[in-house]
Amino acid sequence: MRGPKFEWVIRANQYSVSMEIIGTTAQKTTLKPDTGGSLAMRVEFGGDTTPVYKCRLTQRKTLACIFRGPGGTTGVQFKKIPLKQ
């Protein structure tokens, strides 16, 4: 979280994902299976490259996503929470 706001919010419906990330515009992507048993998703930050995060469900039932690139490794973890209607 960044202050009272979530830094990343992801809404998933099957393999279709919509994301809201502080500092970017809202975007939609698709989770695509890779050869290593992970789900991959592209995240557009507006730079020269578009990182692909590799995601897996954890034993704690969260979605952990990692990107390994030239600048190092970054990761985010999501937990399922109910949406207010």
Phi, psi and omega in degrees: 000150173243101187066226179275000184253146173288136180286320176233136171231131180232131176244123184243140173225101188062241180261357179273132185230134169245140185232145169234121182232132179304129178095357178229172174274160176299142182215157178239145179211179178235137173281124182242129177296142175248181184285348182262007180088007178258168170254134183252140175222136178273137180235123183265114177257359179089013180262196181287333180235161177244108182292149175248116178271135176262125188238146175216152172283138180264172177295336178274010178065034172251164175256113180257129183235133183231141173237126175249118181221187182299333180272002181120194182251133175232156180208158174223153179227134182245141172240150183283126176226148181290144176272140175283132181278000000 
